[in-house]
Amino acid sequence: MRWLLAAFVGVVLSASVQAASIEARLIRASNETDKPDEQLTKLEPKLKKVFGYRHYQQLGLQQGPLEENGQLRLDLGEGIVIFVTPRAAEKKGRMMDFEMYSGRAALVKSSVRVGHGELLVKGPEVGNTLLVVSLAVVE
């Protein structure tokens, strides 16, 4: 009977703890006069304010679970791969190590805090365009 009670308590506790996940977008910024990307409607004003380009296009989107003591690999397309390693959950967001690669070349390595909303990470400039990674924690 005790094992049944222990199993029930374990199921209840695991169901009450929500697992967080990370959502990452790869975005190309340019000054071309293309039509707006509808997938970025909510994020575009912030992108324009931070980077100043006129047009933004989503190139890739991936989401994965944040697991303590684990590293998450997200392939965003266009040869860009990111690695996210969660460190700590805080009131103002989550601390994590962030790495961005193009093939084997490391583009960005940093510790970041992803709070409520999106964190924008500037990537490499490719010709007249800029690659940007948007990170958001989904509870």
N, C-alpha and C positions, 0 to 999 in steps of 0.2 A: 504494500500500500504506500509506503514511503517513496518508493521509486516512481510511482504514478504521480504523486504530489510534486516531487522534484521535477519530473518531466513537464507537468502542467505549468509550474512556475517558470521553468526555462523557456517554454513556448511563449508565455505571456510577456516575459521580459524582453525576449528577442523581437517580438512583434511591436512592442512599444518604442524601441529604439529605432529611429529612422536612419537609414544609411544615406550618407551624402554621396553625390556624384559630381563630377566636373564636366562641364560642357565647353568645348573648345571650337572656335571658328577660325578658319583661315580666310583673310579678307585682302583683296587687292585694291589699293587706293590709286586713283589716277585723276588727271584733269581732262579726260575725254568727255564728250557730251553724249554719253549713252543714256538710255532710260534707267531710272532708279531700280535697284534690286529690291523687290518686295520683301525678301527674307530679312533685310536689314532696316526696315522702316523705323523701328523703335530705336535702333542703335545709331543710325546715320547722323542725327544731330550731334551726338557726343563725338563721333568720329570726325565730323567736320570741324568741331570746336578744337579738338586736340591736334589733328594733323593738317587741317586746312585744304585738303583736296576736295574737288567737286563731285567725284563719282567713286562709289564703293561697290565692289562685287564680291559676293561670298563664293569662295572656291572650294571650301570643304567644311564639314561639320562632323564632329564625333563626340560621343559622351561615354563616360566610363565611371565605375564605382571608385570612390576614394577609400582605400583600405589602409589602416594603420600598419606601419612596418612593411609597406609594399610600395612598389613603383608601378605607375600606370603609363603605358605606352599608347599614344594616339597618333595614327597616321592621317594627316589632314589633307593629303594630296599634294600635287605639284612638287613632290620630292621632299616635303616638309614633314618631319616627325618631331613630336614633343614627348618629353618624359616629365611626369609630375609625381613628386614624392611628398605625401602629406607629413607635416611635422606636428602641428598642434592646432586645436580648435580654440578660438578665443571669442569674446563677446563681439568684437569688431570684425570678425572674419576668421579665415583659416590661413595659417602659415604653411607654406610649402616650398620645396625646391622646384625650380622650373628650368628645363633645358630644351632648347630648340636646335634641331639639326637639319641640314640640307645634305643628304647623303651621309658621308662621314665627317663633314665639316661642322663644327660647333658654331652656331650663330649667336646664341644667347645662353648664359648660365647665370641664374640669380635666385635668391630667396625672395619670395613675394608674399604679400598678404592679399587674399581675395576676399573682399567684404561683400556687402549686399550690393548687387548690381554687377557690372562687368569691369574687369581689369583689362586694359589694353596694353599689349606688349609690341613695341616697334621691332619689326624684323628688318631684313635687308632691302635695300633699294635695288630694283631691277630695271635698268633703263630709266624711263620717266615715271615708273610706278614704285609703289612701296608695299611691302607685305606686312600685314598686321595680324596678330593673334589676339582674339578676344577670349578671356576665361571667365566663367561664371560657375559658382557653386550652386547646385540644385539640391535642396534638402528634401 
